[in-house]
């Protein structure tokens, strides 16, 4: 019989409503806690009949029942951080404030007042009852509409968001993060529709976090997920878990730790919104487990890349003649890959030897830079692309591409602007942003000291092998 090997994880508590659709509320919080390797506990304040199109009905639990749930958790668990979501009524707000005042841990208040669909989730009296809860909180995370209510002012720009955050902070809360998903203008009223700016006021400092806006985003559950991610990050850095440092207050955290927690959470939200769940008849739901799914998928993609490498090493077609002088790499990207570290490639390159094509190393995450960046940039235009490889480009390859009649695109490094983010990113954008057929092959014509190259990108590893084999056979 094996001995048990228990794992110690920090504990976080969410006090919020239940979303029957699974995208927001307690369901979103617990999934987000789990994605951050934090044990989630909960106290449900209300049951909502809710889906991706809106809220049909709400049943608020009696305050004593809410208090009993919080007591059950805090009596048994060492809560390292807590958050609040939908509290619905003034009585519940006051009850939650009373109970959380005894919890010596950071408290994040997400003042849930209006659902993404526009349905109100908080009555007017409860809005006024938030003052005491906020005064004892570590962080408040209102969106611009909620910030406007709490600060009693219009919030139409990043400057307005900063002023509102300062006003809310002055009510007593340690720090305020105003999320900018609804903001379209910057301080100088220039169009900012392509950027989301979140504003954090902590101590006397202002921090901004900018991310590209996702077109037609499914944002159901975004506020809950963001505040839960911050809470989980604070729990992992809490002294309750034996890690991190705390300032002189009973429930505060160092500003640097709070800024790091917010930055990590806003980065997560960009990916959770972009790779949202296409569920229900409405816009869908954010994907709370996006990073956990990416980590899980890396293993499968690594197997796929290894299969491609093995196929090239054992190919009967003259594949070695396709390898450029700098070598070839094969890259795979999980469905949610956004960074080079998320991709998988050969550690080194594929090279030509007396025995044919051989990999100089194994397969691991983040092993490629050039081909990986090309693939990630191509995915900005065609997210279905998952695998890529670089091979030689010469007259014989050009003839083979023409003979195969594949859609081919090309870019010239001499046209690259000085402020381009990099040749791979710029080149992929040039190749894939055109309105004609998605190219099968992309030609980099090279430059002084830069070998000409052909890149192939496909949806599956088998398609990549087929393309390479066909190209080698025709070359």
C-alpha positions as CSV (number, residue, x, y, z in Angstrom):
1,X,0.0,0.0,0.0
2,X,1.3,3.4,-0.9
3,X,1.7,6.2,1.6
4,X,-0.4,9.3,1.1
5,X,1.5,12.3,-0.2
6,X,-0.7,15.3,0.5
7,X,-0.1,18.6,-1.3
8,X,-0.3,21.9,0.5
9,X,-2.1,24.7,-1.4
10,X,-3.1,28.2,-0.4
11,X,-6.8,28.6,0.3
12,X,-8.9,31.4,-1.2
13,X,-12.5,32.3,-0.4
14,X,-15.1,33.8,-2.8
15,X,-18.3,35.3,-1.5
16,X,-20.5,35.8,-4.5
17,X,-23.5,34.7,-6.5
18,X,-24.0,31.5,-8.4
19,X,-24.2,31.7,-12.2
20,X,-26.2,28.8,-13.6
21,X,-24.5,29.4,-16.9
22,X,-21.1,28.7,-15.4
23,X,-19.4,31.7,-16.9
24,X,-19.4,34.2,-14.0
25,X,-19.9,34.3,-10.2
26,X,-18.8,31.5,-7.9
27,X,-18.3,29.1,-10.8
28,X,-15.9,31.5,-12.5
29,X,-14.0,32.2,-9.3
30,X,-13.5,28.5,-8.4
31,X,-12.3,27.6,-11.8
32,X,-9.9,30.5,-11.8
33,X,-8.6,29.6,-8.3
34,X,-8.0,26.0,-9.5
35,X,-6.2,27.3,-12.6
36,X,-3.8,29.1,-10.3
37,X,-3.2,26.0,-8.1
38,X,-5.2,27.6,-5.2
39,X,-7.8,25.6,-3.2
40,X,-11.1,27.4,-3.6
41,X,-13.8,27.8,-1.0
42,X,-17.1,29.6,-1.4
43,X,-20.0,31.3,0.2
44,X,-23.0,31.8,-2.1
45,X,-25.0,35.0,-1.7
46,X,-27.6,34.5,-4.4
47,X,-28.8,32.0,-7.0
48,X,-29.2,33.4,-10.4
49,X,-31.0,31.9,-13.4
50,X,-28.4,33.1,-15.9
51,X,-27.0,32.3,-19.3
52,X,-24.9,33.9,-22.0
53,X,-27.8,36.2,-23.1
54,X,-28.7,37.6,-19.7
55,X,-30.2,37.1,-16.2
56,X,-33.7,35.7,-16.0
57,X,-34.2,35.8,-12.2
58,X,-32.3,36.2,-8.9
59,X,-32.9,34.7,-5.5
60,X,-30.9,36.2,-2.7
61,X,-30.1,34.0,0.3
62,X,-30.9,35.3,3.8
63,X,-27.9,37.1,5.4
64,X,-27.7,34.4,8.2
65,X,-27.1,31.7,5.5
66,X,-24.4,33.7,3.9
67,X,-22.8,34.3,7.3
68,X,-23.0,30.6,8.1
69,X,-21.1,29.7,5.0
70,X,-18.3,32.2,5.6
71,X,-18.0,31.0,9.2
72,X,-17.9,27.4,8.1
73,X,-14.9,28.2,5.9
74,X,-13.0,30.5,8.2
75,X,-13.5,28.2,11.2
76,X,-11.7,25.3,9.3
77,X,-9.4,26.8,6.7
78,X,-6.5,29.2,6.9
79,X,-7.8,31.6,4.3
80,X,-4.9,33.3,2.5
81,X,-7.0,35.7,0.5
82,X,-10.7,36.4,-0.1
83,X,-12.9,38.2,-2.6
84,X,-16.4,39.4,-3.0
85,X,-18.6,39.4,-6.0
86,X,-22.4,39.8,-6.3
87,X,-23.8,40.8,-2.9
88,X,-27.2,41.9,-4.1
89,X,-28.6,43.7,-1.0
90,X,-27.5,46.1,1.7
91,X,-28.1,43.4,4.4
92,X,-25.8,41.0,2.6
93,X,-23.2,43.6,2.1
94,X,-23.2,44.5,5.8
95,X,-23.1,40.9,6.8
96,X,-20.2,40.1,4.5
97,X,-18.3,43.1,5.8
98,X,-18.9,42.0,9.4
99,X,-17.6,38.5,8.7
100,X,-14.6,39.4,6.5
101,X,-13.5,42.0,9.1
102,X,-12.3,39.1,11.2
103,X,-10.3,37.5,8.4
104,X,-6.6,38.4,8.6
105,X,-6.0,38.2,4.8
106,X,-6.1,40.4,1.8
107,X,-9.7,41.1,0.6
108,X,-10.5,42.0,-3.0
109,X,-13.9,43.6,-3.6
110,X,-15.4,43.3,-7.0
111,X,-18.4,45.6,-6.7
112,X,-20.7,43.7,-9.0
113,X,-23.5,46.0,-9.8
114,X,-24.5,45.4,-13.5
115,X,-24.0,42.2,-15.5
116,X,-22.2,42.3,-18.9
117,X,-25.6,41.9,-20.5
118,X,-26.8,45.1,-18.7
119,X,-29.0,43.4,-16.1
120,X,-28.7,45.0,-12.6
121,X,-27.3,42.7,-9.9
122,X,-27.3,45.2,-7.0
123,X,-30.1,47.2,-5.5
124,X,-29.7,51.0,-4.8
125,X,-29.4,50.6,-1.0
126,X,-26.6,48.1,-1.4
127,X,-24.6,50.5,-3.5
128,X,-24.6,52.9,-0.5
129,X,-23.7,50.1,1.9
130,X,-20.4,49.4,0.1
131,X,-18.6,52.2,1.9
132,X,-17.6,50.2,5.0
133,X,-16.7,47.1,3.0
134,X,-14.5,49.1,0.7
135,X,-12.9,51.0,3.6
136,X,-11.5,47.7,5.0
137,X,-10.6,46.1,1.6
138,X,-7.1,45.6,0.1
139,X,-8.3,46.2,-3.5
140,X,-11.4,47.2,-5.3
141,X,-11.9,46.2,-9.0
142,X,-14.8,48.2,-10.5
143,X,-15.3,48.5,-14.2
144,X,-15.9,52.0,-15.6
145,X,-19.7,51.9,-15.0
146,X,-19.2,50.7,-11.4
147,X,-16.4,53.3,-10.8
148,X,-18.8,56.0,-12.0
149,X,-21.3,54.9,-9.4
150,X,-18.8,54.6,-6.5
151,X,-17.0,57.9,-7.3
152,X,-20.2,59.7,-8.3
153,X,-18.7,61.1,-11.6
154,X,-18.6,60.3,-15.3
155,X,-15.8,58.0,-16.5
156,X,-15.3,58.4,-20.2
157,X,-11.5,58.4,-20.6
158,X,-8.3,57.0,-19.0
159,X,-7.9,60.3,-17.2
160,X,-11.5,60.0,-15.8
161,X,-10.7,56.4,-14.7
162,X,-7.6,57.6,-12.9
163,X,-9.5,60.4,-11.1
164,X,-12.3,57.9,-10.2
165,X,-9.8,55.5,-8.8
166,X,-8.2,58.2,-6.6
167,X,-11.7,59.2,-5.4
168,X,-12.6,55.6,-4.5
169,X,-9.2,55.1,-2.9
170,X,-9.8,58.1,-0.7
171,X,-12.8,56.4,0.8
172,X,-10.4,54.1,2.6
173,X,-9.7,51.1,0.4
174,X,-5.9,50.4,0.0
175,X,-5.9,50.3,-3.8
176,X,-8.3,50.6,-6.7
177,X,-8.2,49.0,-10.2
178,X,-10.6,50.5,-12.7
179,X,-10.9,48.1,-15.6
180,X,-11.1,49.8,-19.0
181,X,-12.9,47.4,-21.2
182,X,-15.6,50.1,-21.9
183,X,-13.1,52.9,-22.5
184,X,-12.5,54.0,-26.1
185,X,-10.6,57.2,-25.6
186,X,-7.3,58.3,-24.1
187,X,-6.5,61.5,-22.2
188,X,-6.2,63.5,-25.4
189,X,-9.5,62.0,-26.7
190,X,-7.7,60.2,-29.5
191,X,-9.3,57.0,-30.7
192,X,-8.2,54.1,-28.5
193,X,-10.7,51.5,-29.7
194,X,-7.9,49.0,-30.4
195,X,-6.5,49.2,-26.8
196,X,-7.8,48.2,-23.4
197,X,-6.3,50.3,-20.5
198,X,-6.7,49.3,-16.9
199,X,-5.8,51.9,-14.2
200,X,-4.4,50.9,-10.8
201,X,-4.0,53.5,-8.0
202,X,-2.0,52.1,-5.1
203,X,-0.5,54.3,-2.4
204,X,0.1,57.6,-4.3
205,X,1.2,55.9,-7.5
206,X,-0.7,55.3,-10.7
207,X,0.0,52.2,-12.8
208,X,-1.5,51.4,-16.2
209,X,-1.8,48.1,-18.0
210,X,-2.5,48.1,-21.7
211,X,-3.5,45.2,-23.9
212,X,-4.8,44.9,-27.5
213,X,-8.6,44.9,-27.6
214,X,-10.1,41.6,-28.8
215,X,-12.7,42.2,-31.6
216,X,-16.2,41.0,-30.8
217,X,-15.0,39.7,-27.5
218,X,-17.0,37.4,-25.3
219,X,-16.6,39.1,-21.9
220,X,-19.2,37.2,-19.8
221,X,-17.5,36.5,-16.5
222,X,-14.5,38.8,-17.2
223,X,-14.8,40.9,-14.1
224,X,-15.2,37.9,-11.8
225,X,-12.3,36.1,-13.5
226,X,-10.0,39.1,-13.2
227,X,-10.7,39.7,-9.5
228,X,-10.4,36.0,-8.8
229,X,-7.0,35.8,-10.6
230,X,-5.8,38.7,-8.5
231,X,-7.1,37.0,-5.3
232,X,-5.4,33.8,-6.2
233,X,-2.1,35.6,-6.9
234,X,-2.3,37.3,-3.5
235,X,-3.2,34.0,-1.8
236,X,-0.1,32.4,-3.3
237,X,2.1,35.3,-2.0
238,X,0.4,35.4,1.4
239,X,2.3,34.8,4.7
240,X,-0.4,32.3,5.5
241,X,1.3,30.0,3.0
242,X,4.8,30.7,4.3
243,X,5.7,32.8,1.3
244,X,5.9,36.5,0.4
245,X,5.9,39.5,2.6
246,X,3.3,41.8,4.1
247,X,3.3,45.4,5.1
248,X,2.4,46.8,8.6
249,X,-1.3,46.5,8.2
250,X,-3.2,43.4,9.2
251,X,-4.6,42.5,5.8
252,X,-2.5,44.6,3.4
253,X,0.2,43.5,1.0
254,X,3.3,45.1,-0.3
255,X,2.5,47.4,-3.2
256,X,5.0,45.6,-5.4
257,X,3.2,42.3,-4.8
258,X,-0.1,43.9,-5.5
259,X,1.1,45.4,-8.8
260,X,2.6,42.0,-9.8
261,X,-0.7,40.3,-9.0
262,X,-2.7,42.7,-11.1
263,X,-0.3,42.6,-14.0
264,X,-0.4,38.8,-14.1
265,X,-4.2,38.8,-13.9
266,X,-4.7,41.4,-16.7
267,X,-2.3,39.4,-18.9
268,X,-4.4,36.3,-18.2
269,X,-7.6,38.2,-19.0
270,X,-6.3,39.1,-22.5
271,X,-5.9,35.4,-23.3
272,X,-9.1,34.3,-21.5
273,X,-11.1,36.7,-23.6
274,X,-9.4,36.0,-26.9
275,X,-9.6,32.2,-26.5
276,X,-13.1,32.3,-25.0
277,X,-15.6,29.4,-24.9
278,X,-18.1,29.4,-27.8
279,X,-21.0,28.2,-25.7
280,X,-24.7,29.2,-25.5
281,X,-26.6,31.4,-28.0
282,X,-25.1,34.6,-26.7
283,X,-21.5,35.9,-27.1
284,X,-20.0,33.0,-25.1
285,X,-17.9,33.0,-21.9
286,X,-14.3,33.8,-21.0
287,X,-12.1,30.8,-20.6
288,X,-11.0,30.7,-17.0
289,X,-8.6,27.8,-17.5
290,X,-6.9,29.1,-20.6
291,X,-3.3,28.9,-19.1
292,X,-3.9,25.5,-17.6
293,X,-5.2,24.2,-20.9
294,X,-2.2,25.6,-22.7
295,X,0.2,23.8,-20.3
296,X,-1.8,20.6,-20.7
297,X,-1.8,20.8,-24.5
298,X,2.0,21.3,-24.7
299,X,2.6,17.6,-24.0
300,X,0.3,16.6,-26.9
301,X,1.9,19.2,-29.3
302,X,5.3,17.9,-28.3
303,X,4.3,14.4,-29.4
304,X,3.0,15.9,-32.7
305,X,6.3,17.7,-33.4
306,X,8.2,14.6,-32.5
307,X,6.1,12.7,-35.1
308,X,6.9,15.3,-37.7
309,X,10.6,15.0,-37.0
310,X,10.5,11.2,-37.1
311,X,8.7,11.4,-40.5
312,X,11.4,13.7,-41.9
313,X,14.2,11.6,-40.6
314,X,12.7,8.5,-42.2
315,X,11.3,10.1,-45.4
316,X,12.0,8.4,-48.7
317,X,11.5,11.7,-50.6
318,X,14.7,13.8,-50.9
319,X,13.9,15.9,-47.9
320,X,17.6,16.6,-47.0
321,X,17.8,18.7,-50.2
322,X,15.2,21.1,-48.7
323,X,17.2,21.9,-45.6
324,X,18.8,25.3,-45.6
325,X,22.4,26.0,-44.5
326,X,21.2,27.3,-41.2
327,X,19.1,24.2,-40.6
328,X,15.4,23.6,-40.2
329,X,13.1,23.7,-37.2
330,X,9.6,22.3,-36.7
331,X,7.3,24.3,-34.4
332,X,3.9,23.4,-33.0
333,X,1.6,25.7,-31.1
334,X,-1.2,24.7,-28.7
335,X,-4.6,26.2,-29.5
336,X,-4.2,29.0,-27.0
337,X,-0.5,29.8,-27.6
338,X,0.3,33.5,-27.5
339,X,4.0,33.4,-26.6
340,X,7.2,31.7,-27.8
341,X,7.3,29.9,-24.4
342,X,3.9,28.3,-25.3
343,X,5.2,26.7,-28.5
344,X,7.2,23.5,-28.9
345,X,10.1,23.0,-31.2
346,X,13.4,21.0,-31.8
347,X,16.1,22.0,-29.3
348,X,18.6,23.0,-31.9
349,X,17.7,22.3,-35.6
350,X,17.2,19.5,-38.1
351,X,20.4,19.2,-40.1
352,X,21.7,17.2,-43.1
353,X,24.1,14.4,-42.2
354,X,25.6,11.4,-44.1
355,X,22.6,9.4,-42.8
356,X,20.0,11.9,-43.9
357,X,18.0,14.3,-41.8
358,X,18.7,14.2,-38.1
359,X,17.6,16.4,-35.2
360,X,20.4,17.9,-33.1
361,X,18.4,17.8,-30.0
362,X,15.1,16.8,-28.4
363,X,11.7,18.6,-28.4
364,X,10.9,21.1,-25.8
365,X,8.8,24.2,-25.1
366,X,10.3,27.5,-26.3
367,X,13.1,26.0,-28.3
368,X,12.5,28.1,-31.4
369,X,12.6,31.8,-31.8
370,X,12.4,32.7,-35.5
371,X,10.0,30.0,-36.7
372,X,7.9,30.3,-33.6
373,X,7.5,34.0,-33.9
374,X,6.5,33.6,-37.5
375,X,3.9,31.0,-36.6
376,X,2.5,33.2,-33.7
377,X,2.3,36.2,-36.0
378,X,0.5,34.1,-38.7
379,X,-2.0,33.0,-36.1
380,X,-3.0,36.6,-35.5
381,X,-4.6,36.4,-38.9
382,X,-5.4,32.6,-39.1
383,X,-5.7,31.2,-35.5
384,X,-6.3,27.7,-37.0
385,X,-2.6,27.5,-38.1
386,X,-0.8,25.3,-35.6
387,X,2.4,23.9,-37.1
388,X,5.2,25.5,-39.1
389,X,8.6,24.7,-40.6
390,X,11.4,26.6,-42.5
391,X,13.1,25.1,-45.6
392,X,15.3,26.2,-48.4
393,X,14.3,28.7,-51.1
394,X,16.2,28.6,-54.4
395,X,15.3,28.3,-58.1
396,X,14.4,24.7,-57.8
397,X,12.0,25.3,-54.8
398,X,10.5,28.2,-56.7
399,X,9.8,25.9,-59.7
400,X,8.4,23.3,-57.4
401,X,6.0,25.8,-55.8
402,X,4.8,26.9,-59.2
403,X,4.4,23.3,-60.3
404,X,2.4,22.4,-57.2
405,X,0.2,25.5,-57.8
406,X,0.0,26.3,-54.1
407,X,-1.0,29.8,-53.0
408,X,2.3,31.5,-52.3
409,X,3.1,34.8,-50.7
410,X,6.4,36.6,-50.3
411,X,8.0,39.5,-48.5
412,X,11.2,41.5,-49.1
413,X,13.3,42.4,-46.0
414,X,14.3,45.6,-47.7
415,X,10.8,46.9,-47.3
416,X,10.7,46.3,-43.5
417,X,10.2,49.6,-41.7
418,X,12.6,50.6,-39.0
419,X,9.9,50.4,-36.3
420,X,8.8,46.9,-37.2
421,X,8.5,44.6,-34.2
422,X,10.8,42.1,-35.9
423,X,11.3,40.5,-39.3
424,X,9.4,37.3,-38.5
425,X,6.4,39.3,-37.1
426,X,6.4,41.8,-39.9
427,X,6.9,39.2,-42.6
428,X,4.1,37.0,-41.4
429,X,1.8,40.1,-41.3
430,X,2.7,41.0,-44.9
431,X,2.0,37.4,-46.0
432,X,-1.2,36.7,-44.2
433,X,-3.0,40.0,-44.0
434,X,-3.9,40.1,-47.7
435,X,-7.4,39.3,-48.9
436,X,-6.5,36.6,-51.3
437,X,-6.3,32.9,-50.5
438,X,-4.4,31.9,-47.3
439,X,-0.9,31.1,-48.5
440,X,0.4,27.5,-48.2
441,X,4.0,28.7,-48.5
442,X,5.6,32.1,-47.6
443,X,8.9,33.1,-49.2
444,X,11.4,35.2,-47.4
445,X,13.7,36.5,-50.2
446,X,16.6,37.0,-47.7
447,X,19.1,39.9,-47.5
448,X,22.8,40.5,-47.1
449,X,23.9,37.8,-44.6
450,X,20.4,36.4,-44.5
451,X,19.6,33.1,-46.3
452,X,16.5,33.1,-48.5
453,X,13.8,30.8,-46.9
454,X,10.5,29.2,-47.4
455,X,8.1,28.7,-44.6
456,X,5.1,26.4,-44.5
457,X,2.3,26.6,-41.9
458,X,-0.5,24.1,-41.6
459,X,-3.4,23.2,-39.3
460,X,-2.2,19.7,-38.5
461,X,1.1,17.9,-38.2
462,X,0.2,15.4,-40.9
463,X,-0.6,18.2,-43.3
464,X,2.9,19.6,-42.6
465,X,4.5,16.3,-43.4
466,X,2.5,16.0,-46.6
467,X,3.4,19.5,-47.7
468,X,7.1,18.9,-47.1
469,X,7.1,15.5,-48.8
470,X,5.3,17.0,-51.8
471,X,7.7,19.9,-52.1
472,X,10.8,17.6,-51.7
473,X,9.4,15.3,-54.4
474,X,8.9,18.1,-56.9
475,X,12.2,20.0,-56.2
